[in-house]
Amino acid sequence: MKRNKALDFFYRLLIYVAIFFVSLCVIFLAINLLLTKQIKTNIAVFNQLETNIFARFGRYMRDLFSGSFGKVYSNLGGGENISIPTLYFSQFKWTILFTLITFIFALIIGNILGVWIGYKYGKTSDVLVNFLISIFATIPLILIAILALSFSHIFAYPSQFISDYPFALQSLLVPILITSFGTISLFMAKARKTTKEVLSSNYYLFAKTIGMSRVELFKKVLLKKLIINQLQTLIPFYILLITSSIVIERIFSIPGQSVFISFAFQKAEINMIMYFFFVSLLLLLIYKFIIDFIVEYLNPEQRKQSGILFFNKPKVNSLRRKYA
């Protein structure tokens, strides 16, 4: 049994490593084709660049396996002496702080609202909350941001990002609130749907008939299902959040991924672009790898059902033994 688990672990790990490197190859070729014109200009200026795309790819892979991420060819406060990881994290520390706070805030508020209106499904409170959140979520993000800038002098909050402590967090409050609307809506909709499905399931109804309190029903029945469903949505929801945050960063002058990415694409700095995708892919795949094992631990049927997570209708005797 333990041997099978070890084999399964290494088999999955091998698949994730293969996905990682195949994705890097595809991204490298796609970026080189997309930025062909600018790359030709760079080749004319910087004689260190290979003219052949496959030669550039070979050099990139050699550097990668030797622990190097290449160098910045354009002149940027030190030019080629700048370490790409240093440059990346000097910018992305603010993006990570900004998006992480927004994501956690949206996760908590979205699930609280979703579970609450799930219990109130079809009632006035359900309709009202859904209507209000939907309005804020559907208004274009850039429009809300512009309105927030317009009202900054009235309500006396910072209209631009201030990096000095303690003003950094204060100047991030409005961008966090604005960016969270869409993510709150997504988490709320998922939590509402899950709550409604669980409350109307035979599994929940039988547990209720054997005398479990509302708190016990929430902890032992609904919470487990909610965690499993939300774990599966964290990656796509975070990708959507970090993508939309680019607009907010530019409007509120937050030094983050928008500065790094815009410079890298404008100058066709392939090494910078590839480092961005390298770190992003690595973090996403590590997270997905860990989440898969957590979900399987919470719901062993995951493996049997080929990735489809749901509760089978339990037999009465098994439920009696579980809740007796």
N, C-alpha and C positions, 0 to 999 in steps of 0.2 A: 504493500500500500504506500509506504513511504517512498519506495523507489519510483513508483508510478507518479507520485506527486513531484518528485525531483525531476523526472524526465519531462513532465508537463511544464514545469517552471522553465527549464532550459530550452524546451521547444518554443515556448512563447517568447522567451528572451531573444532567441535566434530570429524569430519572425519580426519582432520589433526592430532589431538591429538592421535586418535586411530592408525593412520599410524605410528606416531612417536614411540609409545610404542611397537607396533608389530615389527617394524624394529629393535628396541633395543633388543627385545627378540631373534629374529632370529640371529642377529649379535653376541650376547653373546654366544648362543649355537654353532654357526659356528666357532667362535674363539676358544672356548674350545675344540672342536673336532679337529681343525687344529693344535693346540699347545699341544695336549695331552701328548706327551713325555716330553716336558719341564715342563709342569704343574705338572706331577708326581714327577719330580726332585724338584720343588719348594715345593711341599707338604712334601717331605722328609726333606727339610731344614727348612721350616717355618711351625711350628706346628699350626699356626693360620688359615691356609688354610683348608677348608672343602674338604674331599676326594670325596664327591658325587657332581656331576655337578649341580644337581637340588638344593642341599643345598647351593652351591656357588651362584647360580642364585637368590635364595631366599634372601640370605644375601645382594647381590648386590642391589636388589630392595628395601629392607628395608633401606639400607644406602641411596639410591637415594631419597626416599620419606622423609627421615629425614634430607635431605640437605647435606649429606656427599657423597663424591665421592671415598671413600676408601683411602688406603695409598699405598705407594711404598714399597715393601718388599725388593728389592735389595738394596745393599749399593751404594748410590749415593750422596756424599757430605752432609750427614746428615741422609741418609736412611729413616726410617719411619717417621721422623719429617717433611719431605718435603711435602708441599701442592701440590697436583696434578694440580689444576688450576694455581698456581704460576709457577710451572715448565713448564706447557703447554704454558702460555702466554709469559714467558721469552724466549722461543724458537720461538713461532709462530708470535711474533711481527715483526720479520724480514721476515718471509714467507708472512704475510699479506701485509707488505709494498712492498715487491718485486713483488708479484703477482698482487696487486691492481694497482700499477703504470703500469705494463706490460699490464694489461687488459684494462685500460682506454686508454693507448696509442694505443693499437691494435684496440679498438673500434672506436676511432676517425679516425685513418688513414685508417682502413679497410672500413669504411662507406664512407669516402671522395673518396677513389679510386673506390669503388663499384658503387657509384652514377655517378661518372664521366665517367667510362667506360660503364655504363648502357646507358648513353646518346649517347656514341660513339659506341654502340653495332655493332659488325661486321666490324668495321673500324680498321685501322692499330694500332692506339693507344690502342684499346681494346685488340687485339691479343698480342701486345708487353707487356703490363702491366700484363696480365694474364700469359704469358710465364715466365716473370721474377719472379713474386711472386710464381708461382708454383714450379720453380726451388729451391728457397730458402726454401719453405715449405716442399718439398719432401726429401731434404737432411737430413740424420739422425742428430738429435739434438746433439748427443754426438760428432759427427765428426766436426760440426761447433764449438762446445765448445773447442775441442782439438786444432783446428786451431787458434781460438781466443787466447788461452793460448800461442801458439807458437809465435804469432805476438805481444804479449804484450810488449816485450822488445824493439821492433822496433818502435812501436807507443807510447810507454811510458804511458800505462794505467795500472792500478792495475790488476794483474793476480789472486789475491785472495781477499776475502772480508776483509775490514777494518772497524771495528765497531766504531772507533772514528770519531766524527764530525770534519770537513765536509767531510771526506774521505769516509764515509759510502755510501752516495749517488753516489759519483764518482765511487766507486768500483762496484756499482750495474748497472751502465749504460750499460756496455757490456753484462752482463747476461740478462738484460731487452731486449736489442735489439735482442739478439739471440733467446730468448724464444718467442718473439712477432711474429716471422715470420709465424708460423703455425696459430696463432689466427687471425692475419691480413688476411691471406688467407681465413679463414672461414667467417669472417665478410664481406670481400670484395665479396665473392661468393654469399652470401645471399643478400647483398645490390644490387649487379649487377642484380640478378634474379628478385628481387622486382621491381627495376627501369624499367627493360625491360617489365615486365608484366603490370605495371601501364601505361607506355607510349603507349602501344599498346591496352589498354582497351578502351571500348566505353565510360566509365566514364570520362577518361582523354580527349579523343578526343572531346567529346561534350563540356566539360568545356573550351577547347581550342577554339572551334568555337564560343562561346558566348563572346569572346574578352578578356579572362583572360591573363595577361602577364606571362612570363616564371617564374618569381619570385613568383607570386600568385599561379600558378599551382604547383610549388614545395611546397610552404607552406601549401596550402589547400588540395592538393590531394596526392602528393607523400610522403611528410614528415609523415603524419598520418599513412599511410600504412607501411612505413619503420619502424617507432617506434613500431608499433604493432608486426610486424614480428621479429624485433630484440629483443624485450622484451622476446619473447618466446624462444629465443636461448641463452640468457645470462647464464642460469644455466648450461646447458650441455657444453657450450664453456668454462665457468669458471672451471668446473670440469676437463675438459681435460687439461686446462692450469695448474691448481694446481697439477695435477698428473705428467705432464711432467716436472714441475719445480723441482721435487725431484732430478732428474738427474743433473740439473744445480746447485742446491744447494751443492751437493756432490763435483762436479768438482771445483767450485769456493769457496768452504769452507764457504758457507753461513750458519750460525747457525739457522736452521729453522725446519720445519716439518720432514725433513729427519733424523735429529739427534734424535728427540723425538720418531718417529715411529720405526726406526731401533733398538733403545735401548729397547723399549717396546716389540717388537716382539722377539728379541734375548733373553730377560730375561723372556718372557711370563708374563709380567706385565699386567694382565687382566684389572685392574682398570685404568691404563694409556690408554690402547687401547680403552676401552669403553668410556673414557672421550673424546678421540679424535673423536669417532663416535657420541657421544652425542652432542658435540658442532657443528660438521659438519652437522648433521641431523637437529638440531634445527635451525641453520642459513638458511639452504636450504629451509626448510618448511615455515619459517617465510617469507622469500623472495618470495617463490612461492605463498603464501597466499596473500601477498600484490600485487604482479604482476597480479594475476587473477582479482582482483578488478580494477586495473588500466586499463587492457586490455578491460574489460567489459565496463568501463566508456568511453573509446575511441571508442569502437565498440560494441554497445548494442546488435548487432546480434549474438555476441559470445554465449550468453546463449541459444538463439533459435536454434543455429546450432551445439550444443553439442561439443563445443571446437574447431570447425573448423572456422578459421578466414578468411573471404574473403568479398569483397564488392559485394552485389547483383547488378545486372544491374538496375540502377535507372530509374524511369520513367521520361520522358522528362519534364512533368509539374513540378515534384518535384525539378528537377535540375534547372529549370527556376526560381522557387521561391527562391531556395537556393543561386543562383549566381546573381540574379537580383539586 
